[in-house]
Amino acid sequence: MANFSKKRRNFLRNAIAAGAGLWFLQKFFAPVPAAKTLLARVPMDSVPGRGALVYRQQRFALIREEGTVYVLSLVCTHLGCTLSVTPKGLSCPCHGSVFDRFGVVLKGPADKDLPRLELQQQGKDWLIYG
């Protein structure tokens, strides 16, 4: 009986030590989430009924399309050039990639759609995070 109690204590001690070790390793090796950076605060009433507000220096466009408001990155997914915004879509002046108003690639060499940035409503403002 004493041998069984000793095995049980050893098992429990090892299980607790393994659990603590796994917790420590997870904390140590887990990627640190990137801090969100506030790129802009935009009054809601400044967004056109259908169209875009372009912020070239921050490299994003705040777009209202079909009743939806969203933010697209203006960084070309091919080599990182700043995109030009036209009434029909977005185009890369460097290598000729073309994207629609939703950021979907229409013509390469870019092969990835444009990412959307985080958009939050706060009072009567839109907060854009990158």
DACOR-V597111 format. One record per backbone hydrogen bond with DSSP energy under -1.0 kcal/mol. CO is the residue of the C=O (numbers start at 1). NH is the residue of the N-H. Records with the same first field share a line. If there is no record, write none. Layout:
CO=NH + NH
This chain:
1=5
2=6
3=7
4=8
5=9
6=10
7=11
8=12
9=13
10=14
11=15
12=16
13=17
14=18
15=19
16=20
17=21
18=22
19=23
20=24
21=25
22=26
23=27
24=28
25=29
26=30
37=130
40=128
42=126
43=46
44=47
51=64
53=62
55=59 + 60
59=74
60=55
61=72
62=53
63=70
64=51
65=68
68=65
70=63
71=117
72=61
74=83
76=80
81=76
84=91
89=86
90=99
91=84
92=96
97=92
98=106 + 107
99=90
100=103
103=114
104=100
107=98
115=73
118=129
120=127
122=125
124=44
125=122
126=42
127=120
128=39 + 40
129=118
